[in-house]
Amino acid sequence: MTKRELEILTILKENPLIAQQELATILGIKRSSVGVHLSNLIKKGYLKGKGYIIDEAPYLVVLGGANVDIVGFTDVSLVLKDSNQGRLKISMGGVGRNIAENLVRLGLNTKLISVIGDDANAQQLKSHSQQIGLDILDSLFLKNQATSVHLAIMDEHNDMALGLSAMSIFDQFSLAFIKKKQAILEKASCIVLDTNMPKVILDEVAKNYPHKKLFLDAVAGSKALRAKDTLAHLYALKVNRLEAEILSDIKIKNKKSIYKIAKKLHKIGVKNLCITLGDAGVFYSNPKISGFIKPQKNTVVNTNGAGDAFMGGLIYADLQKNSLKKSAQFGVACATVTLGHEDNVHPQLQQKITTLLNNQK
């Protein structure tokens, strides 16, 4: 879908009876051009002929965090309680949003349902989403509220030394709002959750959509326990070392303890499990297969989006009917590519993945 077509669909969702001339006036283009775009949307299956009835192509839904990331980089060792020299970069972020962008860049029609304020950061998020073709129209937009912001300070190895999140806006995500999205969630090919959402929302989705493929990213150790009561309903769970320990109450000391964690989580109900282990790679497991995938070598520029890229790749490959092992391998490839870029999501992800996989043949 082109940027202009997405603009037109956005307007039609709010006013399906709008006249072509009014559309042209809003967009600042000729009426004849509007007609061409509408015709293309019909051909692509987004509209059901006259009347502008929207007939959406198959899509998946990501229900999670969206924020603006401010990341500080330095080439020297950080000195605590002092001013450090470096440079700043502003990127679009949030675990759910990052996963959603990865999926869009891999070619999947994706809806993000998040909570967004009405400040300058919100405008950045909206503009960027429109540019890349990510549908955020079903998100909760709040007036007089600050959009979520995450501040990260990277060390000389380009790994996060300190992070600070201003994400209280997500506490306003209510049961009443998510219940209004029932039709959208019901039609989704799968639902992706992250624990930036309040526990009551995670529980509500797990309870009402157990027939869907439910993917969950535990996000952070401080938020992992929000997912405790959803584990029994999950198709796939992605955690890092700390999150795995918190959800299983088992310390990771060696490979044996990792298998013990997997056994416990599978017994609870998790069908597929992936544990990201940093430099040690990724562990994958379901009741039939399990194993470790070694990390691929690449120059590390920014570690912030690697886990989200892995999750996006895992989901994409799974929806292409790959095995858990192959899906995890594709996720590792996505993470490897993303580590080499300063943004949380590599803007040429699909091209870079193709090149990487071709070189491995």
C-alpha positions as CSV (number, residue, x, y, z in Angstrom):
1,M,0.0,0.0,0.0
2,T,1.3,3.4,-0.9
3,K,1.6,6.4,1.5
4,R,-1.3,8.2,-0.4
5,E,-3.5,5.1,-0.3
6,L,-3.0,4.8,3.4
7,E,-3.9,8.5,3.8
8,I,-7.2,7.8,1.9
9,L,-8.0,4.7,3.9
10,T,-7.4,6.7,7.1
11,I,-10.0,9.3,6.0
12,L,-12.5,6.7,4.8
13,K,-12.4,4.9,8.2
14,E,-13.5,8.1,9.8
15,N,-15.9,9.2,7.1
16,P,-16.9,6.4,4.7
17,L,-19.5,8.6,2.9
18,I,-17.1,11.4,2.0
19,A,-17.3,12.7,-1.6
20,Q,-14.3,12.4,-4.0
21,Q,-14.0,16.2,-4.3
22,E,-13.8,16.6,-0.6
23,L,-11.2,13.9,-0.5
24,A,-9.3,15.8,-3.2
25,T,-9.5,19.0,-1.2
26,I,-8.3,17.4,2.0
27,L,-5.3,15.8,0.2
28,G,-4.5,18.7,-2.0
29,I,-4.7,16.7,-5.2
30,K,-7.0,16.5,-8.2
31,R,-10.3,14.7,-8.1
32,S,-9.2,12.5,-11.0
33,S,-6.2,11.4,-9.0
34,V,-8.4,10.5,-6.1
35,G,-10.4,8.3,-8.5
36,V,-7.2,6.5,-9.6
37,H,-6.2,5.8,-6.0
38,L,-9.7,4.5,-5.1
39,S,-9.6,2.3,-8.1
40,N,-6.2,0.9,-7.0
41,L,-7.5,0.3,-3.5
42,I,-10.4,-1.7,-4.9
43,K,-8.1,-3.8,-7.1
44,K,-5.9,-4.5,-4.1
45,G,-8.9,-5.6,-2.1
46,Y,-9.0,-2.8,0.5
47,L,-12.3,-1.4,-0.7
48,K,-15.5,-3.2,-1.8
49,G,-16.3,-1.1,-4.8
50,K,-18.6,1.9,-4.6
51,G,-19.6,3.3,-1.2
52,Y,-16.0,2.9,0.0
53,I,-16.7,0.0,2.2
54,I,-13.4,-1.1,3.6
55,D,-12.5,-4.7,3.1
56,E,-9.2,-5.2,4.8
57,A,-6.6,-7.7,3.6
58,P,-5.5,-10.3,6.1
59,Y,-3.7,-8.7,9.0
60,L,-2.1,-9.3,12.4
61,V,-2.5,-7.2,15.5
62,V,0.3,-6.1,17.9
63,L,-1.0,-4.9,21.3
64,G,1.8,-3.1,23.0
65,G,4.0,-0.1,23.8
66,A,4.8,2.7,21.4
67,N,7.1,5.5,22.4
68,V,9.9,7.9,21.3
69,D,13.4,6.7,22.2
70,I,16.2,9.2,23.0
71,V,19.5,7.3,22.9
72,G,22.8,8.6,24.0
73,F,26.0,7.1,22.5
74,T,29.6,7.5,23.6
75,D,33.0,6.2,22.5
76,V,34.6,6.4,26.0
77,S,33.9,4.8,29.3
78,L,31.0,6.4,31.1
79,V,31.7,8.3,34.4
80,L,28.8,8.2,36.8
81,K,27.6,11.4,38.5
82,D,29.3,13.5,35.8
83,S,28.6,15.0,32.4
84,N,29.7,12.7,29.6
85,Q,30.6,13.6,26.0
86,G,28.6,11.9,23.3
87,R,25.8,12.3,20.8
88,L,22.1,11.8,20.9
89,K,19.7,10.1,18.4
90,I,15.9,10.2,18.5
91,S,14.1,7.1,17.1
92,M,10.7,5.6,17.2
93,G,10.5,2.9,19.9
94,G,8.4,0.8,22.2
95,V,8.6,-3.0,22.1
96,G,5.2,-3.6,20.5
97,R,5.8,-0.8,18.0
98,N,9.3,-2.1,17.1
99,I,7.9,-5.6,16.6
100,A,5.1,-4.1,14.4
101,E,7.5,-2.1,12.3
102,N,9.7,-5.2,11.8
103,L,6.7,-7.1,10.6
104,V,5.7,-4.3,8.2
105,R,9.2,-4.2,6.8
106,L,9.1,-7.9,6.3
107,G,5.9,-7.4,4.2
108,L,3.1,-8.2,6.6
109,N,-0.1,-6.1,7.0
110,T,0.1,-5.1,10.6
111,K,-2.1,-3.1,13.0
112,L,-0.6,-1.7,16.2
113,I,-3.0,-1.0,19.1
114,S,-1.2,1.2,21.7
115,V,-1.7,4.3,23.8
116,I,-0.6,7.6,22.3
117,G,-0.8,11.2,23.6
118,D,-1.3,14.4,21.7
119,D,2.1,16.1,22.0
120,A,4.9,16.6,19.5
121,N,6.1,13.0,20.1
122,A,2.7,11.7,19.2
123,Q,2.9,13.6,15.9
124,Q,6.3,12.0,15.2
125,L,4.8,8.5,15.9
126,K,1.8,9.2,13.6
127,S,3.9,10.6,10.8
128,H,6.5,7.7,10.9
129,S,3.7,5.1,11.0
130,Q,2.1,6.6,8.0
131,Q,5.4,6.7,6.1
132,I,6.1,3.0,6.7
133,G,2.6,1.7,6.2
134,L,1.9,0.7,9.9
135,D,-1.8,1.0,10.8
136,I,-2.1,2.7,14.3
137,L,-5.7,3.9,13.8
138,D,-7.2,1.6,16.4
139,S,-4.9,2.9,19.1
140,L,-6.1,4.8,22.1
141,F,-5.4,8.5,21.5
142,L,-5.5,10.7,24.7
143,K,-5.8,14.4,24.8
144,N,-3.6,16.5,27.1
145,Q,-1.4,13.5,27.7
146,A,2.4,13.0,27.1
147,T,3.3,10.2,24.8
148,S,5.6,7.5,26.3
149,V,9.4,8.3,26.1
150,H,12.3,6.0,26.8
151,L,15.8,7.4,27.5
152,A,18.8,5.1,27.1
153,I,22.5,5.8,27.7
154,M,24.8,3.4,25.8
155,D,28.3,2.5,26.9
156,E,31.4,2.4,24.8
157,H,30.5,-1.1,23.7
158,N,27.1,0.1,22.4
159,D,25.2,-1.8,25.1
160,M,22.7,-0.1,27.3
161,A,24.3,1.2,30.5
162,L,21.2,2.9,31.9
163,G,17.6,3.3,30.8
164,L,14.7,5.4,32.1
165,S,11.1,5.0,30.9
166,A,8.3,7.5,31.2
167,M,5.4,5.2,30.3
168,S,2.6,5.9,32.8
169,I,0.3,6.7,29.9
170,F,-0.2,2.9,29.4
171,D,-1.9,2.6,32.8
172,Q,-4.9,4.3,31.1
173,F,-5.4,1.4,28.7
174,S,-8.8,0.1,29.9
175,L,-10.9,-3.0,29.7
176,A,-13.7,-0.9,28.2
177,F,-11.4,0.2,25.3
178,I,-10.0,-3.2,24.5
179,K,-13.6,-4.7,24.4
180,K,-14.4,-2.2,21.7
181,K,-11.7,-3.8,19.6
182,Q,-13.3,-7.3,19.7
183,A,-14.1,-7.4,16.0
184,I,-10.6,-6.4,15.0
185,L,-8.9,-8.9,17.3
186,E,-11.3,-11.7,16.2
187,K,-10.3,-11.2,12.5
188,A,-6.6,-11.0,13.2
189,S,-4.4,-13.9,11.9
190,C,-2.5,-13.7,15.2
191,I,-2.2,-11.4,18.2
192,V,1.1,-10.2,19.6
193,L,1.3,-8.9,23.2
194,D,3.9,-7.1,25.2
195,T,3.9,-6.5,28.9
196,N,3.9,-2.7,28.6
197,M,0.1,-3.4,28.7
198,P,-1.5,-3.6,32.1
199,K,-2.0,-7.1,33.5
200,V,-5.8,-6.8,33.3
201,I,-5.5,-6.3,29.5
202,L,-3.1,-9.2,29.0
203,D,-5.5,-11.4,31.0
204,E,-8.5,-10.2,29.1
205,V,-7.0,-11.0,25.7
206,A,-5.7,-14.4,26.8
207,K,-9.1,-15.3,28.2
208,N,-11.1,-14.3,25.2
209,Y,-8.9,-15.2,22.3
210,P,-7.3,-18.6,23.3
211,H,-8.2,-19.9,19.8
212,K,-5.8,-17.4,18.3
213,K,-2.0,-17.7,18.0
214,L,-1.0,-15.5,20.9
215,F,2.7,-14.4,20.9
216,L,4.0,-12.6,24.0
217,D,7.2,-10.6,24.6
218,A,8.0,-10.2,28.3
219,V,9.7,-6.8,27.7
220,A,11.6,-6.4,31.0
221,G,12.2,-8.1,34.3
222,S,10.2,-5.5,36.1
223,K,7.1,-6.2,33.9
224,A,7.5,-10.0,33.3
225,L,5.2,-11.1,36.1
226,R,2.3,-9.3,34.4
227,A,2.3,-12.3,32.0
228,K,2.1,-14.9,34.7
229,D,-1.6,-15.7,34.3
230,T,-1.4,-15.6,30.5
231,L,1.2,-18.3,30.1
232,A,-1.2,-21.2,29.9
233,H,-2.8,-19.6,26.7
234,L,0.4,-18.7,24.8
235,Y,1.3,-20.0,21.5
236,A,4.8,-18.5,21.8
237,L,6.7,-16.8,24.6
238,K,9.9,-14.8,24.1
239,V,11.9,-13.9,27.2
240,N,15.5,-12.9,28.0
241,R,17.6,-14.6,30.7
242,L,16.2,-12.4,33.6
243,E,12.6,-12.7,32.4
244,A,12.9,-16.5,32.1
245,E,14.2,-16.7,35.7
246,I,11.4,-14.5,37.0
247,L,8.6,-16.3,35.3
248,S,9.9,-19.8,36.2
249,D,11.5,-19.0,39.6
250,I,14.5,-20.9,38.5
251,K,18.0,-19.4,38.2
252,I,20.0,-20.0,35.0
253,K,23.3,-21.5,36.0
254,N,23.9,-23.8,33.0
255,K,22.2,-25.5,30.1
256,K,20.6,-28.0,32.4
257,S,18.7,-25.2,34.3
258,I,17.5,-23.7,30.9
259,Y,16.0,-27.1,30.0
260,K,14.4,-27.2,33.5
261,I,12.8,-23.7,32.9
262,A,11.5,-24.9,29.5
263,K,10.0,-28.0,31.0
264,K,8.2,-25.9,33.7
265,L,6.8,-23.3,31.3
266,H,5.6,-26.0,28.9
267,K,3.9,-27.8,31.7
268,I,2.1,-24.5,32.5
269,G,0.9,-24.3,28.9
270,V,3.4,-22.4,26.8
271,K,3.5,-24.1,23.5
272,N,6.7,-22.6,22.0
273,L,9.5,-20.9,24.0
274,C,12.4,-18.8,23.0
275,I,15.0,-17.5,25.5
276,T,17.4,-14.9,24.2
277,L,20.8,-15.2,25.9
278,G,22.8,-12.3,24.6
279,D,26.3,-13.4,23.4
280,A,25.3,-17.0,24.0
281,G,22.6,-16.9,21.4
282,V,19.0,-18.2,21.6
283,F,17.4,-21.3,23.2
284,Y,14.2,-22.6,21.5
285,S,11.9,-25.2,22.8
286,N,8.5,-26.9,22.5
287,P,7.4,-30.3,23.7
288,K,8.9,-32.0,20.5
289,I,12.1,-30.1,19.8
290,S,14.7,-27.9,21.6
291,G,18.1,-26.6,21.1
292,F,20.5,-23.6,20.9
293,I,21.3,-21.3,18.1
294,K,24.6,-19.5,18.1
295,P,24.7,-15.8,17.5
296,Q,25.9,-14.6,14.1
297,K,28.9,-12.3,14.0
298,N,28.2,-8.6,13.2
299,T,29.4,-5.2,14.2
300,V,27.3,-4.0,17.1
301,V,26.0,-0.4,16.7
302,N,22.9,-0.5,18.9
303,T,21.5,-3.3,21.0
304,N,18.2,-1.7,21.8
305,G,16.1,-3.2,19.0
306,A,17.7,-6.6,18.6
307,G,15.2,-8.5,20.8
308,D,12.3,-6.9,19.1
309,A,13.8,-7.8,15.7
310,F,14.2,-11.3,16.8
311,M,10.5,-11.4,17.8
312,G,9.4,-9.9,14.5
313,G,11.4,-12.5,12.6
314,L,10.1,-15.3,14.7
315,I,6.5,-14.3,14.1
316,Y,7.0,-13.7,10.4
317,A,8.7,-17.1,9.8
318,D,6.1,-18.9,11.9
319,L,3.3,-17.5,9.9
320,Q,5.1,-18.8,6.8
321,K,4.6,-22.2,8.3
322,N,8.2,-22.8,9.3
323,S,9.3,-25.0,12.2
324,L,10.2,-23.4,15.5
325,K,13.9,-24.0,14.8
326,K,13.8,-22.3,11.4
327,S,11.6,-19.5,12.8
328,A,14.1,-18.9,15.6
329,Q,17.0,-19.0,13.1
330,F,15.2,-16.3,11.0
331,G,14.7,-14.3,14.2
332,V,18.4,-14.5,15.0
333,A,19.2,-13.2,11.4
334,C,16.8,-10.3,11.9
335,A,18.4,-9.4,15.2
336,T,21.9,-9.7,13.7
337,V,21.0,-7.2,10.9
338,T,19.4,-4.8,13.4
339,L,22.4,-4.8,15.7
340,G,24.3,-3.1,12.9
341,H,22.1,0.0,12.7
342,E,21.5,2.9,15.1
343,D,17.7,2.8,14.7
344,N,15.7,0.3,16.7
345,V,14.4,-1.2,13.4
346,H,16.7,-1.5,10.4
347,P,15.0,0.6,7.6
348,Q,16.3,-1.9,4.9
349,L,15.5,-5.0,7.0
350,Q,14.1,-7.2,4.2
351,Q,16.9,-6.4,1.8
352,K,19.6,-7.0,4.4
353,I,18.0,-10.2,5.5
354,T,17.9,-11.5,1.9
355,T,21.6,-10.6,1.5
356,L,22.6,-12.2,4.8
357,L,20.7,-15.5,4.1
358,N,22.0,-15.7,0.5
359,N,25.6,-15.3,1.8
360,Q,25.0,-18.2,4.2
361,K,24.1,-20.6,1.4
